[in-house]
Amino acid sequence: MLGAGVSIGPFVTIGAGASLGARTIVHPNVVIGAGARIGDDCVIHSQVSIREGIVIGHRVTLHDGVVVGSDGYGFARQQDGTHLKIPQHGDVVIEDDVEIGANSTIDRPAVGETRIGAGTKIDNLVHVAHGVAIGRRALLAAQVGIAGSTTIGDDVMLAGQAGVTGHITVGDKAVVGAKSAVLQPVAAGAFVTGSPAFPHAEWRKASVVFRQLPAMKKRLEELEQRMVELQEKLDGCQTPKDQ
């Protein structure tokens, strides 16, 4: 079903039962799976793949090469060492006013849903794994990766190349610095940096110490050598008790 004023470019494929809201623009070479629902005033750029049954809200922008609804990374190791694929049949919901950058991927889970909250803005080359829940107005910079079943709160900021492990929660308004590895839950409002990530203020102090490690190592070796020399002098001055 196509709403009023929909614009569809050349070589677009739309599966059975899919629907597009009013004034939505679909650029060339887009694939929209069967049963997908796309809201009003969306912009779907070239080479986007929207898999079957995906739900996309109003005023959503998907940039070139975005994939929504690809299979989550789910495998079970067998006794012979091979990996049995777990079918991924869950839902993906993209709420209103979301923008997703080029070549980013949003995976579907085996059960339940992956959800991107309203107003969230995602940069290029971001991976959101199966079963992740991202809150409203979150900001994810380029090359962020979020592992499965993690919850990202409202107004969270993840800087470039930050990685978040699975099955944890990053609280509302938390900030994660660039290249950080979040391996533990992050409290609401916290600012963490580093690998593994810890409070940013402590990370700044630690990074100063880290830069001084070569000089500190040299000083330690010099002190150890002086202690050896002093010990040798003390040993040479000692007189045996039986003399």
C-alpha positions, 0 to 999 in steps of 0.5 A: 500500500502506497500513501499519497505523494510517495516517490519511488525511484528506479529499480526499487523492489517492494515485497508483498504486503509492505506499506509506505506512508504519505510523502515518503521518498524511496531512492533507486535500488532500495529493497523493502521486504514483505510486510514492512511498514514505513511511515510518513515523510521518510527518506530512504536513500539508495542501496538500503535494505529493509527486511521483511516485517520491519516497522519504521516510524514517521520522518525517518531518514536512512542513508545509503547502504543501511540494512535494517533487519539483517540476522542477529549473530546467533549460533550454538556450538555443536559437539563436533565443533560446528555451529548451528544457526539459531533462526532470527525471527524477531522484530525491529522497530525504528521510531519517529524522527530517527536518522541512520548513517550510511552502511550502518546495520540494525540486526533482528533478534531470535525473539523479542525486538530490536528498538531504536527510540524516537529522535535518535541519530546514528552516524555511519558504519554503526552496528546495533546487534540483536535485541538492543534497545536504544532510548530516545534522542541518543547520539551514536558516532561513527563505528560504534558497536553495541553487542546483543541485548544491551539497553542504551538509555535516553539522551546517551552519547557514544563517541566514535569507535566506542564499543559496548558489551552485551547484556548490560545497561548504559543509563540515561544521559551517560557519555562514553568517550571515543574508542572506549570499551564498555564492559560493565553497566554505566550509571545514569549521567556518568562520563566514562572513557578508556579500555576498559572504560572507567570514570573520565576524570580518573582516566585523565589522571591515569593517561598523564601517568601512562605518558610518564611510564618510560621516565618512571621506569628509568628512574626506578632502575636507577634507584634499584642500582643505587640500592644494590651498590649501597647494600654492597657497601654495607656488606663490606663494612660489616665485621663478623661477630666471632672476630 
